[in-house]
Amino acid sequence: MTLFLQSEEVADLATPAEYVEVVREGYRQRGEGAQAEPRTRLNNADPPGFLTGYFAILPETGAMGGYTYAAGFGQQDAQFVLPLFDAESGELLSIIDGASMNPWKTGAAGAVGIDELAREDATELGIIGSGTQARGQLHGAAAVRDLERVRVFSPTESNREAFAAEMDDQLDAAVEPVESTEQAVSDVDVLITATTATEPVFDGEDLSPGTHVTAMGSYHPTNHEVDPTTVARSKYVPDLRGRIDTDAGAYRTALEEGAIEEGHVHAELGEIVAGAVPGRESADEITLFDSGGTAIETVAAAKLLYDRAREKGLGETLDISSASEAFPGR
């Protein structure tokens, strides 16, 4: 029987630190050869929208699956569905409404990037963006570094003030709104961009030596939150190397403008987590984790939620036919 889990049922089943733990393990497996593919995206012109999906197999986690979602179209909204399979038997374990888990599993991927690439003594963080994804990123970051001060910028004053007040209550760090991207970027140890911008949201020349950048809001071949200067100054690490030819807009733009040459990719995140390639190698280098979203963190997080839901007796069982049942004469 397949377990159907609604978004609200899985919303509070795991802490940010627990998401980080399983996502780190998923990327370690990827670094040791686990299969994962970049997203496939089908764009629709009328009505405007896109359909996206991606997949991964995590053998040691014992799970495989993917993430499919439609965004835009007539309802101008998005819905997420996550099929989770047993990696040994192929059995469909669960179908999960993936809306509530989205910022937490994505934030966990960003946190793994911070843990591998930021300085160990990082305490000052800047964040550009004040939406749901920014919340997930900040909670993930706080799970891997002892943050003391966070500066948040968003173009809308009321949004950045509300975000700062909310996060200041939830985190040990002092969280404050700032009035410009320069204030969010200058002299921080970690910078996170979590926006829907199609153009760079800060000037790469403002980055101080030793800064780690997590860019997670752009996954389109031409959209880029970070400018070519940032890519050129940084040790560049994508979640999946295959993304640089499909939807890593920051890398593609830097390459096309001549800011970098082919081969600028240092490593995939999983290769660093697995110890196959070093991460940060000096206190002064600038590092960049380009997090476009993969099924690695999705499957890892989904298996955690599935196991917790079973322990708590949550969800509704569905009878999903196997091929042998549906096609007895095959």
PyMOL commands that set and color helices and strands:
alter all, ss='L'
color gray80, all
select helices_A, chain A and resi 7-10+16-31+102-117+132-144+157-170+181-185+204-206+228-233+241-245+249-256+269-273+295-312+323-326
alter helices_A, ss='H'
color red, helices_A
select strands_A, chain A and resi 2-5+40-44+49-58+63-72+77-86+92-97+124-128+149-153+174-177+190-193+212-215+234-238+286-290+316-318
alter strands_A, ss='S'
color yellow, strands_A
deselect
rebuild
show_as cartoon
